Amino acid sequence: MDIQNQRRKSKFSFSRAPISDNTQQNTLQQFKNKFKGQMLQLINKSENGNTKEQEIQQFLNRINIELDEEDNKQIKFDLSEFWEKYTEGEVLGEGCIGLVKSITRKLDGQELACKTVKTDAEEIVKNMILEFKNLKKLSHPHIVKMEELYIQWNEGFQSTGTVYVVMEKVKGSEMFEVIQKQKNYSECTARILFKQVLEAIDYMHENYCCHRDLKPNNILCAEDGRSIKITDFNVSKFTDGYKEFGNLNEHGKIEMWTYTGTVAFSAPEIFSGGLYNEQVDLWSAGVILYVMLSGELPFNSDYLNDLIDKIQQCKYEMVGPIWDQISYQAKDLISNLLQFDPQKRLTPQQALDHPWVKNAQNESNLPRDRLEKNMARFLNWKPQEAQMNAKKIKQLCFLFGAGEIWKRNSLKHSSVSTISEEFKKFKSIDITSFKATEQIQVVKDKNSSHVYHIDYPFSEDESD
């Protein structure tokens, strides 16, 4: 189709320029910031003249955050205000760094959701403030809306912080969980949901936001299966300029950019070096539609490197019993989204103008038994590198004095491969393969003079 060859100037691009290894510099800077905070606290105590507002401003200056008048209405530094305004309800979910609970606003009974994060790392608080400020700029019916941010930071030689993120509550579940529960599921239903995904992507790109981690797990669906909300902007980029990344080929750290282990939804240009832009979201959308209609991944492998190779070769098929019942137009849309060349890939508006999206589709049910079987397998799918228990990785990091690596990556919900690479750089120990033994054993790698393997008897019951 002609629209495939249409070109447009990208709103923003991402480049991977070589960067220096600054992990130690970041750790040193974090230590300096914490020490500075401790000294400020002692000075403040001796002078006994600083107000709470001054202490908050000192903290913001230290983490290099500026709040405008509008920000100050939505970002509060007193948790007592939260408890005066809301009451807590049931737990909705649990992530790497905190709980998400249902809350009720006392004034009008409005139900919302609240993510609670407790940390002693200023960098985590800084990132959460920046993410909140960016997400507040977005207002769209198919994007989860942020409401308020509450922060309490206690200065001291062991500084601690608590952050409450108040957001819209979606009465539903992850998209595939809802689809599996539906009695009837057809291309007609899939079209309704996918159109909403495209509308959200179009809005994000028009507002200089690239999500960079679109996948079914980050799409919440109402229980009736008719509307969606996109969530989880942890690795998203808000910009009207350029973003510099490290050259992945030069440093061999592809897993740094796997974004929570979701390589299967990542565009090939992410792994090839050079420039990439917001069109990576459209590739992810193509993978999502492929899975919505078949329950299968177009690119799949138990091993990370093999999976990346398949994506870069852009070889996939739409054959088999389930695809025999999928319309030509649906397959055509997928093919135009899964284009290796981002310039040939459909833009959000072009995808919205595609006949499959614009026109009513077949209401005949897709093959339920095969679709449900495929989706169940997909929901349980994880690359082998992601099989390691997160609690054990955390124990390893803290055991070897690399707690900051865990804190920094758990904030971004990073993959095992990402944490492993940083840990290997920090201690020259490979944690991607191990088994519990009676005592700690560190064994030198036969193929590398700088890599060691560790065996350690982890406790499954150790508290977090």
N, C-alpha and C positions, 0 to 999 in steps of 0.2 A: 504494500500500500504506500501511497505517496508520502503520507505523514512520517513514515519511517525515516525518510531522507531529509526532513526539515531540520534546520539547525537554528540554534539560538545562542546568544551570549550568556554564559553562566553568571549567576548573581555573585557567586564567590567560589573560590577554588582552594584546595588543600594541596600543599606541596610538601615533599619530604626532603628538606635540606639536611645535610649532615649536622649532627649535634654532638657535643662532647658528653662524656659520661659524667653526669652531674648528680648521681645518687648521693655520694658522700657530701657534696656541697649542700644539697637539700637537707640532709640529716643535720649537718653542722648548723645551717641557718635555723632549723627548727629548734635546736638546742639553744642557740643564741637568743631566739625569740622567747623561749621559756625562761631562760636565765634573766633576761631583761624584765619579763613580767614579775619574776620573783623579787628582783631588786626594787622595782617600782612599788610592789606591795609593801616592802619594808620601809621605803622612803615615805610612802603615803601614811603608814601607821605612825611613823615618828613625827611627821608633820601634822597628822590628824586634821588636814585641812581640805582634802579632796572630797568633792561630792560624788555621789554615785554616777551622775552624768559624766563627770570628768574621767572616772575610772573606765566607763564604757567607751568613751572617746579614745582613751589611751590604748585600750584593747583593739579597737577598730584601726587605729593608726598603725599599730604593731603588725596587724595582718593585712595592712594595705587595702582596706575597704572604706569606700565612701558611701554614705547614705544620704539621699535627698529627702525633701519634705514628704513626698509620697511614700518613700521607703519607711520612714519613721512611723507612718500610720499603720503599717502592716508588719513591721519587724519590731518586736518588743523584747526588752531585756529584763523581764520580771515574770517568773513562772507563776507567781501568785495571781497575776491578771488572768492567766489561762484557767486556773482553778475557779476563779470567780465567774468566769464566762461559760465554762463547759463542764459536763459530767461525763465520766468514762463509761464505756460499755464493753462489749465482747471483743476478743482478739479476732482480727480479720486475717492476719497473716504474720509471718515472721521471716525477716531477711537476715543477711550476714551481720548487720550491725544494729538491728533494732526491731521492735515490734510495731505493727500497725493495728490500731484499735479503732473501734467505732466510738464516736463521741456525739454528744447532743448539746446544742447551744441552748442555754437556759432561757434566753430571751424569747425565742419563738419556736423552740422544739425542733429546729432544723438538725437533721442527722448529717454528720460529716465524718471524715476519717482523719486520724492523727498518727503520724510516724514519730516514734520516740527514739532518739539516738543519744547514747551516753559515751563520752570520749574524753581523753586527756590530751588530744592532739589538736592544736590550734588550726592546722591545715584542713582538718575535716570540717571544722566549724566554718572556716573561710569558704570552702567549696560549697557547703550547703547554703550559705548566704548568697553566693553568686548564682547558684542554680535557681534559688527561689526568685531572685531579682529578674532573671531571664524569663522564667516561666510565667511570672506575673504579667509579662508583656503579651502573652498569648491568651486569646479569648475566642474559643471555637467550640461548637457543640460536640465535636468528636475528639476533643483533647481534654484530659483531666485538668480541672482548674485548681490553682493554688489559692489559698485564702489568707493565711497568716503564718508567721514564723515567730516562735518564742525561744529565747536563748538565755541560759544562765551560765556564766563562766566564773568559777571561783578561783581566784589567783592564790598561789601558794607554791611551796617547794614540790608539791604534788598537785598541780592544777587539775581541776576536773570541770567538765562541761556537760550540760544537758540541753538538747534541742528538741522542740516539738514543732513538727511541720503539719499544719492544718490544711486539709485539702478536701476537694469534693469527694463524696462517697458514691461509688458506683455499685448499685445493687445488681450484682452479677458475678461472673467468674471469668477466667481466661477463655478466650474465644473458642478454642477447640473443646474445652470441657462442656461449654454450653451447646455447641453443635452436636456433640455426642448424645446429649440428653433430648434433643429435638425428635419428635415423632416423625416429622416430615422435613427433609432437607434436599433441596434441588438447586439447579443452577440459578433459578429465580431468586432463592434466598441468598445464595453465595454472591450474586450480583449486587443485591441491596447492601450487604455488609462491605463488600470490596469497594463499592462506589464511595462509601463513607471514609474508608481508609485513604482513597485517592484524594478526596476533598480535604482531609486533614493534612496530607502531604503537600498539596497545592498551597494551602494556607501557610504552613510552616515555611516553605521555600519563599513565598512572597514576603514573609517577615524575617528573612535571612536566618532561618533556623534549619539546620540539617540534623535529623534525628540520629542517624548512624547506627542504630541498633533495633531496627524494625524487625519484629518476629511475632509469631502468634502469642507467645507468653507475655508480650508487652501490649497486647490488645485486649482490653476488657470488654465483655459482651453482656448486655442485659439478659436476664433470664428468659425473656420471650424470644431471644435470638434475632431481634430486629434492629438493634442499634449497638454501636461500638464506641469506645473511648481509648485513645492512645495514651500510654503512660510510660514511665521510666525514662527520663531524659538525662540519665547519669553521664553518658558519654556524648551527648549532643553538643553541637557547636552553634553558637549564636554569633554572627559576624556580618560585617559588610566589607571585610578585607580578606587577607590571606592568612592561612595557618601553616606554620612550619613544623614538619615532623622530621624525625630521624630517617635517614636512608635505610630502608629495611633490607635491601639486598646487600648493602655494604656491611651492615652490622649483623646480618643473619638473625634478626629478632622479630620474625614475622608474628610470633604469638603475642607480641606487645600490642598488636592491633586487632586481636580477635574479639575484643569487646564481650566479655563474659562468656567466652566459649562458644559464641554463636557464629562460628566461621561459616556454617552451612548457608547463612543468609547474607554473607558479605560478597560484594562485587569483586570481580577479578582485578580491577585496577588498584584496589587497596593493597594487593600483594605484589604489584609489578613495579613500584617506584614511580617517580615523576609526579605529575599533577593528578588530583582527582577532585570532583566537585559533588554537589548535592544530588547528582544523578545516581549516586550509590543507593539512595533511598528507593529509587524506581526499580533497581535490580532486586532489592529486598522485597518489594511489593510483588514482583513477578514470582519469586520463590514462594511467598505467602499464598498467592492465588493457586499456584501449582499444588500446594499442600491442601488448600481448602477444597479442591475438587477431587483429589485422589487420596489424601491422607499420607502420601509418600513425599520424600524429599527428592528434588531433581538431582542433587549432588549429595552423595552419602558415602561415608567410610568410617571404620572404627578408628582410623589413625589420622591425626591432624595433617601431616604432610601429604598423605594420599588424597585427603579431602581438598586441600588447597590446589593440588595438581589438577583434579577433576574440574574445579571451578575455573582455573586459568585456561584449561582446554575448551571450556564451554560446551562440553558434550553431554547431552541429556536426551532422553526419549520420552515420548508421550504415546506409548503403545501398551497393549494389554486389554483385558476384559473391561476394566473400569474406564479406560480412555476411549474405548469404542463407543461409549454412551455419552461422551462429552462432545459438545458442539464444536464445529470448525471455528466459529468466531472466538470461543473461549481459548482454544489452542493458539489462534492467531494473536490474541492479545498477550498471552504468555510469551510467545516467541518474540514479540516486539518489545517486551520488557526485559527479557533475558538476552539482550544483545551485548556481545563482548565489547563493542565500541560504544562508549557512553554517548557519543554524538549521534549515533543511530538509534539509541534507546529512546522510547517515548518519554516526553515530558509529562508532568501531572495533567496538564490541560489536554494534551493530545490523547492520553489514556482515558480521560473523562469523555472525550469525543469519540472514542472507539465504539463501533456498533454494538459490541457485547454489553458495554456499560450503558449506552444510551437507550437501548431497546429492551423491551420485556423479554425474558428468557423462559426456557422450558420449565414447567412446573412439575414434571415427572420426577419422582424421587430417584436420587442416585443410589447405586447398589449398596444398601445399608450394611450388610454383613461384611463385605470386603472393605468398605470405607471405614467402618468402626474398627475393624481389625488393624487396618493400616494406621489409623489415627492413634489407637492405643499403643502401638509399637512406637510411633513417632513421639508421643508424649513421654515415653520412658527412655527415648533415645538420648545418649550422651556419648561424646567421643571418649575413647579409652583414657585420654589424658585427664578427663574430668571426673573419673571414677573415684579419685582419692577423697576420703572423708575430710570435710573442711575443718572439723575440730582437730584432726591430727596435724593438718598443715599449720593451724594456729599454734598448736603446742610446739611444733618444730621451730617456728619463727621465734617464739618467746624463749625457747630453750637455748637458742644460740644468739640471743640478744638482738634479734631482728624484728622486734615487735612493730616498729614503724612500717616495715614492709607490709605486714598483715593489715595494719590500720589503714594505710594508704590505699591498698588494693581492695580491701573489703568494702570501702566506701564506694568504689567504682564497680563493685560486684565483678572483679576481674576473674579471668579463668585461672585454672591451676597452672597452665603453661606460663602465664604472665608472672604469677607469684614465684614459680620455680625459677624462671630466668633471672629475676631480681635477686632471689636467694642465692643462686649459683654465683652471681656476680659479687655478692656480699661475702660469702663464705667458701666459695668454690666447692659446694656440696650439691649433688643432684638429688632432689627430693621427689622426682616424678616416679620413682620405682623403689619400693621398700616393703618389708613385712615385719611384723612385731616379733621380737625375740626377747630372751630373758634379760638381756642387758644391751646397752648402747654399743653398736659396732660401726666403725667408720672404715670403709674399704676403698682403697684407691682404684680408680677406673683403669682397666688394662689398656684402653685405647687412648687415654688422655692423661698427661702428667699433671693437669691442673683441676681434675674433676674427681670428687669422692662421692661414694654412696653411703647412706646411713641407714642402719636398722635400729629401731627404738621401740620399746614396749609401751605403746600408748594406752592410756586409760579411756575407755569409751564413756565412763561415768564422770570424768573430770568436769567440774563446773566451768562455765564460761566466765 
